[in-house]
Amino acid sequence: MVRGLIFDCDGVLVDSEPLAVAELQTMFGRLGVPMPPERIYRDFLGRSLQTIVDAAAQDHGLDLAPELPGFAQGLAARFGHDLLPVPGMAAAIAALPGPRAVASSSAPDRLALSLSLTGLAPLFGTHVYSASQVRNGKPAPDLFLLAAERLRISPADCVVIEDSPAGIAAARAAGMRVVGFLGGAHAGPARLAERLSRLRPDALVEHAAELPNTLARLG
């Protein structure tokens, strides 16, 4: 039975991943470190900014802390100019019954900005949760378990909609079913069809319009 829906945000609700990748490249470029998009999609998709900070320190000896305010400002500017909802997602969510939540690796301020700019915020109300609220981010299950707890729904009765390997692993670890989502603009560059198929999610969808029927079958 599907009683609760938990959505990732970046790349599922909002088409933000290409914008975030471009701004990450800009930040690393200022520090003289080339960061190809393939590396970002491979290693950081669906993970928190802290994961990127830790990797920069370990792999390149870089302290990104002084760069983070500039990164946040640059990303907010890109979002304000170019951010759009994932095609068809608002209509799909409106057609789905039951409680729903957002559970994202993004920081709360970025989440609020993304949902506000794209007009999706009213669809979730207060049920918007960030990895900053738990001890361990994706691929650990903590964030999805928090969302289920706040929705007051058993994890076994929740379905997660995710676009990243880390998110699928987190959903599995939480004891939830998971739909792999391929409808974001980054699906091709990130090779999501190939990468997510290997993880055998409960379903794979290429467009938001497929979600209502897919979730009905899972239910």
C-alpha positions in Angstrom: 0.0 0.0 0.0 1.3 3.5 -0.9 0.3 5.9 1.8 3.0 8.5 1.7 5.2 10.0 -1.1 8.6 11.4 -0.5 10.2 13.5 -3.2 13.8 14.4 -3.7 14.0 18.1 -4.8 16.9 18.8 -7.2 16.5 16.9 -10.4 13.0 15.6 -9.4 10.9 18.6 -8.5 13.1 21.4 -9.9 15.5 21.3 -12.9 18.4 22.6 -10.9 21.2 20.1 -11.5 22.7 21.7 -14.6 22.7 25.1 -12.9 24.3 23.7 -9.8 27.0 21.8 -11.8 27.8 25.0 -13.7 28.2 27.0 -10.4 30.4 24.3 -8.9 32.6 24.4 -11.9 32.9 28.2 -11.5 33.8 27.8 -7.9 36.5 25.2 -8.5 37.7 27.2 -11.5 38.4 30.2 -9.3 40.7 27.9 -7.3 42.5 26.6 -10.4 41.0 23.1 -10.2 39.2 21.8 -13.3 36.1 20.0 -12.3 34.4 18.3 -15.3 30.7 17.8 -15.1 31.1 14.0 -15.5 33.0 13.9 -12.2 30.3 16.0 -10.4 27.5 13.9 -11.7 29.4 10.7 -10.9 30.5 11.5 -7.3 28.2 14.2 -6.0 24.8 13.8 -7.4 22.2 13.6 -4.7 24.7 14.3 -1.9 25.1 17.3 0.4 27.4 20.3 -0.1 29.4 19.0 2.8 30.3 15.9 0.8 31.8 18.2 -1.8 33.7 20.2 0.8 35.1 17.0 2.3 36.1 15.6 -1.1 37.9 18.9 -2.1 39.9 18.8 1.1 40.8 15.1 0.7 41.5 15.0 -3.0 42.9 18.5 -3.7 43.9 19.9 -0.3 41.4 22.7 -0.8 39.5 24.6 1.9 36.2 25.5 0.3 34.8 27.3 3.4 35.8 30.8 2.2 34.2 30.1 -1.2 30.8 28.9 0.0 29.2 32.3 0.4 30.1 33.2 -3.2 28.9 29.8 -4.4 25.5 30.3 -2.6 25.1 33.8 -4.1 26.1 32.7 -7.6 23.7 29.7 -7.4 20.8 31.9 -6.2 21.4 34.3 -9.1 21.3 31.4 -11.6 18.2 30.0 -9.9 16.5 33.4 -10.0 17.2 33.7 -13.7 16.9 30.2 -15.0 15.3 27.7 -12.5 12.2 25.9 -13.7 10.1 23.0 -12.3 10.7 19.7 -13.9 8.3 19.4 -16.8 4.9 18.0 -15.8 5.8 17.6 -12.2 3.3 20.1 -10.7 0.4 18.5 -12.6 1.5 15.0 -11.6 1.8 15.9 -7.9 -1.7 17.5 -8.0 -3.1 14.2 -9.3 -1.5 12.1 -6.6 -3.5 11.4 -3.4 -2.2 11.2 0.1 0.4 12.9 2.3 3.7 14.0 0.7 7.0 15.5 1.7 10.3 16.7 0.2 13.5 15.2 1.5 16.6 16.8 0.0 20.3 17.0 0.5 20.1 20.7 -0.1 20.3 23.3 2.7 17.0 24.7 3.9 17.5 28.1 2.4 18.2 26.6 -1.0 15.2 24.3 -0.7 12.9 27.2 0.2 14.2 29.3 -2.7 13.8 26.4 -5.2 10.3 25.6 -4.2 9.2 29.2 -4.1 10.7 30.2 -7.4 9.0 27.3 -9.2 5.6 27.6 -7.4 5.8 24.2 -5.9 6.0 25.2 -2.2 2.2 25.1 -1.6 2.1 21.4 -2.7 4.1 20.4 0.4 3.4 22.9 3.1 5.6 22.4 6.1 6.7 18.9 5.0 10.1 20.0 3.6 13.1 18.4 5.1 16.9 18.9 4.6 19.9 16.7 5.2 21.0 19.4 7.7 18.3 18.1 10.0 19.8 14.6 10.4 23.1 13.1 11.5 23.8 11.4 8.2 22.7 12.4 4.7 22.1 10.2 1.7 22.9 7.4 1.1 22.1 6.8 4.8 18.4 6.4 5.5 18.1 9.1 8.2 16.5 11.8 6.1 13.8 9.6 4.6 13.1 8.1 8.0 12.6 11.6 9.4 10.2 12.5 6.6 8.1 9.3 7.3 8.1 10.1 11.0 6.9 13.6 10.4 4.2 12.3 8.0 3.3 9.7 10.6 3.4 6.9 8.1 5.3 3.7 8.3 8.4 3.5 6.1 7.1 0.4 4.5 4.1 2.4 3.3 6.2 5.2 1.7 7.5 5.5 -1.8 10.4 7.7 -2.6 10.9 9.4 -6.0 14.6 9.9 -6.6 17.1 10.6 -9.4 20.4 9.7 -7.8 22.1 6.5 -6.8 22.7 7.9 -3.3 19.0 8.6 -3.0 18.0 5.1 -4.1 20.4 3.6 -1.7 19.0 5.8 1.1 15.4 4.7 0.3 16.3 1.1 0.3 18.1 1.4 3.6 15.0 3.1 5.0 12.9 0.1 4.0 10.9 2.1 1.4 10.1 1.4 -2.2 11.6 3.8 -4.7 10.9 5.1 -8.1 13.9 6.1 -10.2 13.2 9.4 -12.0 14.8 10.2 -15.4 12.8 13.3 -16.2 15.4 16.0 -15.3 17.5 17.8 -17.9 20.6 16.2 -16.4 19.5 12.6 -17.0 21.5 12.3 -20.2 24.8 13.9 -19.1 24.6 12.0 -15.8 23.9 8.7 -17.5 21.0 8.1 -15.2 19.1 5.5 -17.2 22.2 3.2 -17.1 23.2 4.0 -13.5 19.7 3.7 -12.0 18.7 0.6 -13.9 21.7 -1.2 -12.3 20.2 -0.5 -8.9 16.9 -2.1 -9.7 14.4 0.4 -8.3 10.8 -0.6 -8.0 10.1 1.4 -11.2 11.8 3.8 -13.6 9.9 6.7 -15.2 11.1 9.1 -17.9 8.5 11.8 -17.4 6.5 13.1 -14.5 3.2 12.3 -16.3 4.0 8.6 -15.7 4.0 8.9 -12.0 0.3 8.6 -11.2 -0.1 5.3 -13.1 3.3 4.0 -11.9 2.4 4.6 -8.2 -1.1 3.2 -8.7 0.6 -0.1 -9.9 2.9 -0.1 -6.9 0.0 0.4 -4.6 
